[in-house]
């Protein structure tokens, strides 16, 4: 047992818990519990990431203690609780419409497309871009879905997985800046969390909060995009991050991992880093491995290539990228970034310019064009 290592890690772990919202005394108790657990289990094999292991165990202990205290208080208060007099609050039917459009007679992909168009307010082009298909293909899919449900009684709501997928896509469109839908997606997901006790529902809410916490730092005053590594982390919403991390930790301890929880874990690792250089890319690669196993998504594998490039060097990232189709959205932009990191500035500049022509939004096109111009002018990042 490496007692010196435990002593050296204790202040850092304690600081992380306090930044996540734990009061100092409770954080101290939780860290002590984690140290005791480390003394018990580490002799059988020290974890690859001792600090991450201690943070995870300590945070779980803190959450368990917090929930136990809250439960005790609820039991004490229940005797005096009475219903609030007056009429019940009005019900928001938006979430019900999401469920009804996810009709059992439709395939999941058609149900998502129809719901995004009919309730989410997205255009056919936006939906097609989210699904990586031509706009004409998506238009046909939506038309078929409308014909399928025409005349059908909408008294059989669809499944939760389909509704989660819709909310996720609506949030992504809002977060991209094309349409202001992110806050609405968060609001509806909060309602779903209150109605359904499932770790993936909580995982989606955590993912939204962790991403939305960075919203104000994603663009410069002139409207240009600011990459994650260059964002002013002092502008991130720490309250929203703390809530997202707490929701995620509570979901993960239930040991029913799903794709939204895995994505939220990646977002939490970015949020936990005080600077871009402190980002734990090794753990991020591990989470992308989990995510790839859950989804087999080419976009996940593209993001994993970036993470591998950060964790193991740009050439390792380029090797991963070579296994993926260059028709993937942002494939060329990723190649440009990795070539720049590898020192091949001429290739990187050419690829940045090529990626700019393929960019799905004006803001992204402008950003990639500036990257190409910067390298062509011989300026460092």
N, C-alpha and C positions, 0 to 999 in steps of 0.2 A: 504493500500500500504506500503510495507516494504522498505522505502527509504534507510535505513542503508544497507540493502542487496544490493540494486542497486549500492550504492557508493562503497561497498567492492568489487563488481564484475567488476566494470568499468576498473581498470588497467589490470586485467587478460584478459578480452575480447579484450581490445585495443592491448595487446601484441600478442594475437592469430592472429588478423587481420594483424598486421605488419609482423609476421612470415610467413603468407600466401602470402605475396607479396604486400600488400597495403602500400602506402607511409603514413607517420605518419599523415599528415594533413587530407588526405582523410579518413584515419581510424578513426580519431577523429570525423569528421563530421558524418560518418556512425554510430559510437557508440552512438553519441548524438541522432541521429534519432531513434535508437533502444530503447534508454531510454525513449524517448517521447512516443513511441509506447507501451512500457511496462506500463508507467503511465496510458495510455488510456485503455488498455485491462486487465491488471492484477487484478484490483478490481473485475472483474467478475470470477476470478479463476486463481490463480498463477500456472504456469506450473510446472510439476514434476521436470524438470531439468532447473532451471532459467538461469544458465550460458550457457547451450547449446542453449536455446531459444534465448538469447541475441546474441550469436555468429552467429546463423543462420540468424536472422533478420538483424544484422549489416552487415554481408557479402553480403546479398541480396541488401541492400541499396548501398554498395560500388560497386557491380557489375552493378547495374542500373545506378549509376552516371558515372561509367567508360564507359559503352556502350553509354550513352547519349553524353558524351564528344567526344568519337570516331566518332559517327555519325555526330556530328557537324563539326568535322574536315574533314570528308569525303565529306560533302556537300561543304565545302569551297574549297577543293582541286579538286573537280570534273571538275570545269571549265577548269583547266589547264591540265587535264589528257589526254594523247594521247596513242594509242597503241604503244608498243615497236616495233621498226622496226626489220625486219629479219624474218626467218622462225619460225613457232610455235614449241614449244618443243615436242619431241617424246612422245607418249603416252605409258604408261606401261600397257600391256595387262593382267597382272596377275590377277588383280581384276575382269576383264571381264571374265576370265576363271573360276573363282570361281562362278560367276553368271550363266554361261552357264552349268557348271556341276550340279548346283542346278536346274535340269530340272523339269518342271511341271509334266512330266510323272512319276516322282519318288516320293515315300513317303519322307517326310523330313529326316527321319533317314537314309534312303538309299542314299539320295542325299548328306548328310553330309559325310557318309562313303566313297562314291565314290570320292568326292572332296578332302578329306583328303589323300586318296591313290593316286589319279591321279595328283593332283596339289600341295598338301601340302607336299608330299614326305614322309608321315608317313608310317610305316610298319603296316601290319594287326594286329600284336600283340599290338602295341601302340594304335591303334584305338579301339581294343577290350577292352583294359584296361580302356580307357576313358569312354566306354559305359557299363562297368561292366558286360561283357558277355564273354563266352569262345571264344578263338581265332578261332576255327572251325566255330562257329556260325557267327562270323563277316566275315570270308572268304566266306561263302555261301551268305551272304547279299551283299557283294561287287560284287560277280560273278553275282547274279541276277540283280543288278543294271546295270552292264555292258551289260548284255543281253537285258535289257529293252530299253536301249538307243542306241543299235546297229542299225544303219540304220536310226535313227531319225535325223531330221534336227535340228541343234543346233542354232535356231534363236529365241527361246523363253527363255529368261533368267528367272531364278528362283527368289524366293522372298527374301527380305532383311533378314527376320528372320533366314532363313536357312544359308545364307552367314555369318551372325553374329555368329551363332553357330559354323560354321567351323573355323572362325578366332579365336574364344575363345578357341577351342580345340587345334588349332595349337599353340597358345600362351602358353597354359598350358604345352604342350609337350616341347616347347623351354625353358620354365621357369624351368621345372624339371631338366634340364641339360642333358637329353638324346640326344636331338638334338638342334642345335642352331637356333631356329625358332622364338624366342620371338621378336627380333628386326624387323624381316620381317613382323610378324603379326601386330606390332605397325605401321609400315610404311603403310601397306595396309589399316588398320583401319583409319589412318589419311586421306588417299585418300577418303575413304567412307564418313567420316565426312564432307569433303569438297564438296562431291557430293550430299549428302542427309541430309536434315535438320530434324533430328528425335532425340528425347532425349535418346532413347535406343542405338542408334549408338554412341552418345556422351558418354553415360554411359559406354559402352564397352571400349572406348578409355581411359576414366578416370580410369577404373578398371585396365587396362593394365599398365598405367603409375604409378599408386600407388603401384602396386606389383613390377614392374620392378625397381622402385626406391630403393628397398631393396636388389637388386640382389647381390651387392658386399659384403654384410654382411651375406649372407646365408650360406657361407661355410668358414671353417677355412683354414689356409695356407696348412694344410695337406689334404685338400679336404673333410674333415668330415662336416656333416650338423651341423648348428648352429640354434637351435630353436628360434622362434621369440622373446621370453622373454629374451633370452641371447644375442641377437644381439647387436653389437655396433651401436647405433643409430646415432652416429656422422658420420658414413660412409653412411648413407642413403642420396640419392640425393635429396636435399631440393628443387632444381629448378624443378625437375620432379614432386615432391609431390605437389608443389604449382600449377603447371599447371594442374595436375590431379584434385585437389580440386576445382580449378576455373571452369574447364569444368563440373565437377559433380554438383556444385552449380547452374550453369546456366541451367543444364538439370532438376534438381529437382524443380526449381521454375516454370517449365511449367506444373507441377502437372499431369504428365503422367508416373507414376512409372512403371518400369519394372525390371526384375531380375538383369540385369547388373548394373543398377543404385543402386539397393539395395546392391549388393555385393560391389560396389565401396564405398558406404557409410560405410560399415564395415571396409574396407581397410583404409578409411580416418580417422576413429576413432583411429585405431591403429597408423597411421602416426602422428596424432595430439598429442599423449601421449609422453611426454618428457622421461618418464621411463615406464617400463612394469607395475609397481605398480600404475601408474596414469591412466591406460587404463580404459575407461568408459564402463565397461562390461554390465551395465544395459541398456545403449543405444544399445549396440551390440546385446543383446538378443532381444530387440524390433525390430531391423532391420532384425534379423533372423526370427522373427515372420512374418514380412512382406514378406520376401523371401519364407518362407514355404507356405504362402498363394498363392504366385504367381506360384510356381513350384511343390509343393508337392514332393520334391526330398528327398530321404532318406539320401543323402550326406549332404544336408542342415540341416536336423534334427540331424545328427551326430555332425556337427559343432555347432549347437545350444546347444546340450548337454554339450559340452566343455564350451561354454559361460555361461550357467546356472551354471555350476560347479564353475566358477570364480566369478560370480555375487552373487550367493546364497549359495555357499559352495559345497564341493565335493559330499556330500551325495545327495544333490538335483540334481547334474549332473548325478550321478549314477542312480538315479531314472528315469531320462529322458532316459538314455542309455538303461535301462532295457526294454523300450518300443520298441526298435529297434532290427532288426535281427542281430545276431552276425556274420552273413556271410558277412556283409558290410565290404569293404576294410577299414582298420585302426580302426575298431571297437575295436579290442583287445588292440591296442596301446592306444586308448583313455581310455579304462577301466583301463589299467595299470597306466596311469597318474593320473586319479581321485582317484584310490586306494592309490597311493603314497601320494597324497595331504591329504587323509583322515587318513594317519598314518599306513595303513596296508601294511607295506613294504614287507612282505613275499609274499603276494598275488601279489603285484605290480611287484616284481622281476620275479615271475613265468610268469605273463602275458606279461612283456616286452620280455622275452625269446621266448614265444609263438608267439608274434607279429613279432619278427625278422624273424622267419621261413616263415611268410606269406608276408613279405615286398616285394613290387614290384620292388624295385631298390636296387643295392648293397650299395649305400650310406645310404639309410634308414635302411637297414638290419644292417649295421655296427653301426649306431647310436643307434638302439634299443638294440643291443647286449651289447654296452657299458653301457646303462642305467641299464640293468639287472645285469651286473658285478658290477657296482657301488653299487647297493643296496645289493647284496650278500656279498660285502666286508664291508658293514655297513657304507659307506660314505654318507654324506648329499649331496643334490643337489648343 
